[in-house]
């Protein structure tokens, strides 16, 4: 069909208008390198917002996971457990360190790591004397995992948690900010996230010494000496002062962005929630999702249409939509990795991938654009 409208994107950047002030300050001071006031202040403001003791801002969330694994001394011969239903950036740093990933299924209550599957995996690992060096728990599409249960299980086996909150900055679980339940938490400020620095990320922790070590490693592990002295391997992972300035302007409006995305989710749920076979990602009692993306599943046996039918329909109306993440245990890259399903014969993440779709959810999406999306969805279901 002829596309008469501008494209509606899944989640495009949304500037506050105040970012330029901090960028101008960086230029005026000539501090445009990975040093300067914006970096220092962004770290303080991020730590204060999340009520943690310290934060290191970096050039990506992937770098943050990598440094967390390095700080936990993960290396060759080690195992790291990780949520299977996630983006590959959650898992690739395990390979950077020469370790082996083992994937854990999701649960339907949150779409995130299944406590039942994690408990079975850790019991088996303990029996075989091969506990993982860490567990990476991913908070999908802004919704927190059941961090109380997962933390209790990991604490019993004395295994640290890295909380991948790349998609859940500002979300809460039992009154506590997402990303603050584990030994380390990570955030992403990629271009499509709820706030963006164009590219960037952060590592947070209540272990100030560990975060200071992360800063050291992120700047090529240069020792304090008159000349360039290096004792251990470091990385070029530090965030620049200009990028940090964008982050400061974005962080100021984070709560507003969360309110907008939650309102977008609510409108979708009200308009589409009664369609037979359609189910939205849950938000269990005691949690508050930032609703980074509105995600839902379509049961084709009930709805009469499939996930792929809807993506095609939206594409024909110049609207971007995407499937839910393909689980890591189904990726060719990780075909030899171990996997623990939610139940012995039930893989929740497989079903979520098969039937799940993300709808446009950007906080800068106009109301009439959301009505376009809703109308296109309803048109498909009404014409089945």
C-alpha positions in Angstrom: 0.0 0.0 0.0 1.1 3.6 -0.5 2.7 5.1 2.6 1.3 8.6 3.0 2.6 9.2 6.6 5.9 9.9 8.2 7.5 6.8 9.7 6.7 6.1 13.3 9.8 4.7 15.0 10.0 2.2 17.9 11.8 4.5 20.3 13.7 7.5 18.9 15.8 9.9 20.9 14.0 12.6 22.8 16.0 15.7 23.8 15.0 17.9 26.8 16.5 21.1 25.3 18.8 21.5 28.3 21.6 19.2 27.0 23.1 22.0 24.9 23.9 24.0 28.1 26.1 21.3 29.4 27.7 20.7 26.0 28.5 24.4 25.7 30.1 24.3 29.2 32.4 21.5 28.0 33.4 23.5 24.9 33.9 26.7 26.9 36.2 24.9 29.4 37.9 23.0 26.5 37.3 19.7 28.4 36.0 17.5 25.6 38.1 14.4 26.6 37.0 11.6 28.9 37.5 14.0 31.8 35.8 17.1 33.1 33.0 18.5 35.2 30.1 16.9 33.2 31.6 13.4 33.8 32.1 14.0 37.5 28.6 15.5 38.0 26.8 12.9 35.8 28.3 10.2 38.0 27.2 11.9 41.1 23.7 12.7 39.8 23.2 9.1 38.6 24.3 7.6 41.9 22.1 10.0 43.8 19.1 9.2 41.6 19.5 5.5 42.1 20.5 5.8 45.8 23.8 4.0 45.4 27.2 5.0 46.6 29.0 5.4 43.3 28.7 5.2 39.5 31.2 5.1 36.7 30.0 6.4 33.3 31.3 4.6 30.3 31.0 4.4 26.5 28.4 1.6 26.6 26.4 -0.7 28.7 28.3 -3.6 27.2 31.5 -2.0 28.6 29.8 -1.8 32.0 29.0 -5.6 32.0 32.5 -6.4 30.8 34.1 -4.4 33.7 31.7 -6.0 36.2 32.8 -9.4 35.1 36.5 -8.3 35.2 36.0 -7.0 38.7 34.5 -10.3 39.8 37.6 -12.0 38.5 35.7 -14.0 35.8 38.1 -15.7 33.5 38.9 -18.8 31.4 37.3 -22.0 32.8 34.6 -20.1 34.7 30.9 -20.2 34.2 28.4 -17.3 34.2 24.7 -17.8 34.3 22.6 -15.3 32.3 19.0 -14.6 31.3 18.4 -16.1 27.9 15.7 -13.7 26.8 17.9 -10.7 26.2 20.0 -8.8 23.7 23.4 -10.3 22.8 25.2 -7.4 24.5 24.2 -9.0 27.9 26.1 -12.2 27.1 29.0 -11.3 24.8 31.2 -9.9 27.6 31.2 -13.4 29.2 33.0 -14.6 26.1 35.4 -11.6 26.2 36.6 -13.0 29.5 37.0 -16.5 28.1 34.2 -17.8 30.4 31.3 -20.0 29.5 27.7 -18.8 29.5 24.8 -20.9 30.8 21.3 -19.6 30.0 18.3 -19.4 32.3 14.7 -19.2 31.1 12.1 -16.6 31.9 8.9 -16.7 33.9 5.5 -15.5 32.7 5.0 -13.2 35.7 7.7 -10.7 34.6 9.1 -12.2 31.4 12.5 -12.1 33.2 14.7 -14.7 34.8 12.8 -17.6 36.3 13.6 -18.2 40.0 12.6 -21.8 39.6 15.0 -22.4 36.7 17.8 -20.5 38.5 17.4 -22.6 41.6 17.6 -25.8 39.7 20.7 -24.6 37.8 22.5 -23.6 40.9 21.6 -26.8 42.7 23.0 -28.8 39.9 26.1 -26.6 39.7 26.7 -27.0 43.5 26.3 -30.8 43.3 29.0 -30.9 40.5 31.2 -28.4 42.4 31.1 -25.9 39.6 29.1 -22.8 40.9 29.1 -19.8 38.5 31.3 -16.8 39.2 28.3 -14.6 38.6 24.6 -14.4 37.6 23.5 -11.7 35.1 19.9 -10.9 35.6 18.3 -8.9 32.8 15.3 -6.6 33.3 13.4 -6.8 30.1 11.7 -3.8 28.4 11.8 -1.8 31.7 10.2 -4.5 34.0 12.2 -5.6 36.9 12.8 -9.3 37.5 11.7 -10.9 40.8 14.9 -9.6 42.4 14.0 -10.6 46.0 13.6 -14.2 45.1 16.6 -14.2 42.8 18.8 -12.5 45.3 17.8 -14.9 48.0 18.7 -17.9 45.8 22.1 -16.4 44.8 22.9 -15.4 48.4 22.4 -19.0 49.5 25.1 -20.1 47.1 27.2 -17.0 47.6 27.1 -16.1 43.9 27.1 -12.4 43.1 24.5 -10.8 40.8 25.1 -8.4 38.0 21.8 -6.6 37.3 21.5 -5.7 33.7 19.2 -2.7 34.0 20.1 -1.4 30.5 16.4 -1.1 29.7 15.0 -0.4 33.2 16.6 2.9 34.4 14.1 4.5 36.7 12.0 1.4 37.2 11.4 0.1 40.7 10.9 -3.1 42.6 9.6 -3.0 46.1 10.4 0.7 46.4 14.1 0.2 45.3 15.5 1.4 42.0 16.2 -1.1 39.3 19.9 -1.8 38.9 20.7 -1.6 42.6 19.9 -5.1 43.9 23.1 -6.9 42.8 26.8 -6.5 43.5 26.8 -4.4 40.3 24.1 -2.7 38.2 24.5 -1.5 34.6 22.6 1.0 32.6 22.6 1.8 28.9 22.2 5.3 27.3 22.1 4.0 23.7 20.1 6.0 21.2 16.8 4.1 21.7 16.8 4.0 25.5 14.5 5.9 27.8 17.3 8.6 28.1 20.2 8.7 25.7 23.6 10.1 25.4 23.7 8.9 21.8 25.9 6.0 23.1 27.0 5.3 26.6 26.4 3.3 29.7 27.2 3.2 33.5 28.3 0.8 36.1 26.9 1.3 39.6 27.5 -0.3 43.0 27.6 0.3 46.7 31.2 -0.8 46.6 33.0 2.5 46.1 36.4 0.8 45.8 35.2 -1.4 43.0 33.8 1.5 41.0 37.1 3.4 41.5 38.8 0.3 40.1 36.4 0.3 37.2 37.3 3.9 36.4 41.0 3.0 36.4 40.4 0.0 34.1 38.3 2.1 31.8 41.2 4.5 31.2 43.7 1.9 29.9 44.7 1.0 33.5 47.3 3.8 33.6 49.3 3.8 36.8 50.1 7.1 38.6 53.5 7.8 37.3 55.3 10.6 35.5 55.5 8.4 32.4 53.0 5.9 31.0 53.1 2.9 33.3 50.9 -0.1 32.9 50.8 -3.2 35.2 47.5 -4.8 34.0 45.3 -4.8 30.9 42.9 -1.8 30.7 40.3 -0.6 28.2 39.3 2.6 26.4 35.8 2.6 28.0 35.5 6.1 29.6 32.6 8.4 28.7 33.6 11.8 27.2 32.8 15.1 28.9 30.5 16.1 26.0 28.5 12.9 26.0 28.2 13.2 29.8 26.8 16.7 29.3 24.0 15.1 27.2 23.4 12.6 29.9 23.0 15.3 32.6 20.3 17.1 30.5 18.6 13.8 29.9 18.6 12.7 33.5 16.8 15.8 34.5 13.7 14.7 32.6 13.9 10.9 33.3 10.9 10.9 35.6 8.9 12.8 33.0 9.9 10.3 30.3 8.8 7.4 32.5 5.4 9.1 33.0 5.0 9.5 29.3 5.9 6.0 28.4 3.6 4.5 31.1 0.8 6.6 29.7 1.6 5.3 26.2 1.4 1.7 27.6 -1.9 2.4 29.3 -3.4 3.8 26.1 -2.3 0.7 24.2 -3.6 -1.6 26.9 -7.0 0.1 27.0 -7.4 0.1 23.3 -6.1 -3.4 22.6 -6.2 -5.3 25.9 -9.6 -6.9 25.3 -8.7 -8.5 22.0 -8.8 -12.3 22.4 -5.4 -13.8 22.3 -3.6 -10.5 23.1 -1.6 -10.3 26.4 0.6 -7.4 27.6 3.8 -7.8 29.5 2.7 -8.0 33.2 3.7 -5.6 36.0 3.5 -7.6 39.2 2.3 -5.9 42.5 5.2 -4.1 44.1 7.0 -3.2 40.9 6.9 -0.2 38.7 8.1 -0.5 35.1 9.4 2.4 33.2 7.6 0.8 30.2 10.6 1.5 28.0 8.8 -0.5 25.3 5.2 -1.6 25.2 5.5 -5.4 24.6 2.7 -7.9 24.1 2.1 -11.4 22.9 -0.4 -12.7 20.3 -1.7 -16.3 20.5 -2.4 -17.0 16.9 -4.7 -20.0 17.7 -7.0 -17.6 19.6 -6.4 -14.3 17.8 -6.5 -15.6 14.3 -3.4 -13.6 13.4 0.3 -14.0 14.2 3.0 -11.8 15.5 4.5 -11.7 12.0 1.2 -10.7 10.5 1.0 -7.7 12.8 4.6 -6.7 12.0 3.9 -6.8 8.3 0.6 -4.9 8.8 2.4 -2.1 10.7 5.3 -2.0 8.2 2.8 -1.4 5.4 1.6 1.6 7.4 5.2 2.9 7.8 5.3 1.9 11.5 8.3 0.2 13.0 7.7 -2.8 15.2 9.9 -5.6 16.3 9.7 -9.2 17.7 10.6 -9.8 21.3 14.4 -10.6 21.7 15.4 -14.0 20.3 16.6 -16.0 23.3 20.3 -16.6 23.5 20.0 -20.3 23.8 18.4 -20.2 20.3 21.2 -18.1 18.8 23.7 -19.9 16.5 26.5 -18.2 18.4 25.5 -20.0 21.6 24.3 -23.3 20.2 26.6 -25.2 22.5 25.7 -23.4 25.7 23.7 -25.0 28.5 20.1 -23.9 29.1 17.6 -24.4 32.0 14.0 -23.9 31.1 11.4 -22.6 33.5 10.1 -26.1 33.9 11.6 -29.3 32.5 9.3 -29.4 29.5 8.3 -25.7 29.3 10.5 -23.0 27.8 8.8 -19.6 28.5 11.3 -17.6 26.5 10.7 -19.7 23.4 7.0 -18.9 23.5 7.6 -15.2 24.2 9.9 -14.9 21.2 7.5 -16.8 18.9 4.5 -14.6 19.8 5.9 -11.4 21.2 6.0 -8.0 19.6 7.2 -4.5 20.7 5.1 -1.5 19.6 6.3 2.1 19.1 6.7 3.6 22.6 8.9 6.7 22.2 8.2 9.5 24.7 8.2 12.0 21.9 5.5 10.1 20.0 2.5 12.3 19.3 -1.0 11.2 20.4 -2.2 11.1 16.8 0.8 8.8 15.9 -0.2 6.4 18.6 -3.8 6.5 17.3 -2.3 5.5 13.9 -0.7 2.5 15.4 -3.8 1.5 17.3 -5.9 1.9 14.2 -3.6 -0.3 12.1 -3.6 -3.0 14.8 -7.4 -2.9 15.1 -7.7 -3.0 11.3 -5.8 -6.2 11.1 -7.8 -8.0 13.8 -11.1 -6.8 12.5 -10.2 -8.1 9.0 -9.1 -11.6 10.1 
